[in-house]
Amino acid sequence: MDADTVVGTELLGLRRRRPEVTGAVLAGTDGLLISSDLPSTDATHLAALAAASYGLGHRVADTVRRGEFRESVVRTTGGCVVTYPAGRSALLTLVTASAAEDLEGLHEEARAVARRAGSVLDRRGGAVGTTSIQDAHGPLAVRTPMATLPAQLRRSSRPTWRRPPI
């Protein structure tokens, strides 16, 4: 089963059961679009934003040590955008209309869909995303003092770039 089949069955089934869901995007944790039922330009941007939202939410969950990241919810005057982890290296993002009153019920169904879609993508292998969720949020970079760098990596006082002749 490929990603398009997952969208064709799982996500459309969710949309039939939950009419407040107006669109769905399946993306890698690296922000690359896997599959969607939104217009392509919106889907590409939403995939990248979902990865950023996931990264921030995952980092906050790690910082406060209150358990695993479950979802990221953005509420607007016109509805919600909710992002769920789907397996080791994918994200499921749903766009809902303002009628999403039973958000907890939507979370339960969407998490089940994300689990099933994620297991299909995980079985498929490393084709989704370049990094897994565990690797994507390693320690932040550590600064290295200039004195410990090899001499050839330190900046010299004379410029190395010259303007080409016109």
C-alpha positions, 0 to 999 in steps of 0.5 A: 500500500502506497501513500496515495492509497493511505490518503485515498482510504484512511483520510477519505474515510476520516473525512466521511466520518468527520465532515468538519475535516476539510483537508488532510496532508501527509508529510515527512518530519523534514517538511516534504509533502508525501500526499494530500487532498489539498491544492498542491501549493497549499499542501506544500506550504502546509507540509513545511509548516507542519514540520516546523510546528512539530519540531517546536512542539516536540522540543517544548515537550522534551524541555518540560519533561511531560511526556511524548508529543501528541499533537499541535493545534492552531485555532483560528476564527475559521477553524483549526489546523492539527498536526499528529505524528504518524509513525517514526518519520511522518506527520498527519495534518488536518484542516478543520472548519469552524464547526469542530466542536468535538475536538477530543473526538477528532483527536481520537479518530485522527490518532488512529488514522495517523498510527495506521498511516505511520505503520504503512510508511514505516514498513515501506522503509526510509523513503519518507523524510531524511531523519527519524523523529528520534534523530531529528531533535538531538542536542543543539549545536555546541560552540567551539572556541576559535582557539581550538580550531585548526589554523586553516579554518580560522578567518584570516585578516585578509579577504579571500574573495575578490570582485571579478573584473568587469 
